Amino acid sequence: MNILTFRSNEELNEAGAGIITGLVQTNPRAVLGLATGGTPVGIYEEIVKSYNKGMVSFKSATSFNLDEYVGIAEDHPESYHAYMKHHLFGHVDFAAERTYLPNGNAENLEQECARYNQLLEDAKQIDLQLLGLGHNGHIGFNEPDHSLVSGTHIVKLKDETRQANARFFDSIDQVPTHALTMGVGAILKAKMILLVVRGADKAEIVQKALQGPITTECPASLLQTHPHVVVLLDTEAGRLLNA
Ligand SMILES: N[C@@H]1[C@@H](O)[C@H](O)[C@@H](COP(=O)(O)O)O[C@@H]1O
């Protein structure tokens, strides 16, 4: 595991964007696993800047998003469909037919999970999976539990996760109770994983995830088993790591 700590958000964003654009420059047909939440916003901004300078094109790339809420419309401002359009897809040249997100409004959610799994299987392997980290160690929406699921599945969000995401909604009651998420099997199958974490409030979970026991009670700890993980931290998020 390659852990890099940055003193400023700017440097962290440039490093994250540089890894992603560098991959697409060398492999224009790269398959990217993309994440949402507050953490990647600055990285997406840097990617858009590089695109606007003509340094990179995504027209032959493919993307899979990790997750989507169940039961809010795609055009709801807090849906992950809307998030991706707002922060990335609306500004760069990804081909719409090669940007995939689970559909949290599908009539049959089980079938939707199966469809998404099939798409992932057809793509063979994600070249780079971008991840943020939940305060309880969740990755995507794979919440801590006594067992974890390998493929795309429906998940009941923990109260703490809904609380954490309530800042994006008018009130906690509006935060969806369920989501569809790629499973840990699909995440760990990626060739490379880029985990990004910021802020003092995540320092404890960063230490547990990267240096604690490998346990389904902290899904991110499973990343310790992956052969190619790069972690980008700000100094606050990294402050409890043992040298
Ligand atoms: N499903 C997302 C995750 O993909 C994200 O990494 C995490 C942290 O979010 P944030 O970056 O806003 O702290 O929680 C969200 O609920």
The ligand as a Tripos MOL2 file, in Angstrom:
@<TRIPOS>MOLECULE
LIG
   16    16     1     0     0
SMALL
NO_CHARGES

@<TRIPOS>ATOM
      1 N1        -21.5200    6.3900   -0.7190 N.3       1 LIG1
      2 C1        -20.6300    7.4440   -0.4080 C.3       1 LIG1
      3 C2        -19.2200    6.9300   -0.4360 C.3       1 LIG1
      4 O1        -18.8790    6.5360   -1.7600 O.3       1 LIG1
      5 C3        -18.3130    8.0060    0.0980 C.3       1 LIG1
      6 O2        -16.9620    7.6690   -0.1180 O.3       1 LIG1
      7 C4        -18.5230    8.1750    1.5710 C.3       1 LIG1
      8 C5        -17.7840    9.3600    2.1880 C.3       1 LIG1
      9 O3        -18.3840   10.5550    1.8080 O.3       1 LIG1
     10 P1        -17.6740   11.9650    1.8930 P.3       1 LIG1
     11 O4        -16.6150   11.9660    0.8490 O.co2     1 LIG1
     12 O5        -18.7650   12.9500    1.5990 O.co2     1 LIG1
     13 O6        -17.1230   12.0860    3.2770 O.co2     1 LIG1
     14 O7        -19.8900    8.1690    1.8870 O.3       1 LIG1
     15 C6        -20.8930    8.2480    0.8810 C.3       1 LIG1
     16 O8        -22.0440    7.9490    1.5180 O.3       1 LIG1
@<TRIPOS>BOND
     1     1     2 1
     2     2     3 1
     3     2    15 1
     4     3     4 1
     5     3     5 1
     6     5     6 1
     7     5     7 1
     8     7     8 1
     9     7    14 1
    10     8     9 1
    11     9    10 1
    12    10    11 2
    13    10    12 1
    14    10    13 1
    15    14    15 1
    16    15    16 1
@<TRIPOS>SUBSTRUCTURE
     1 LIG1         1 GROUP 0 **** ****
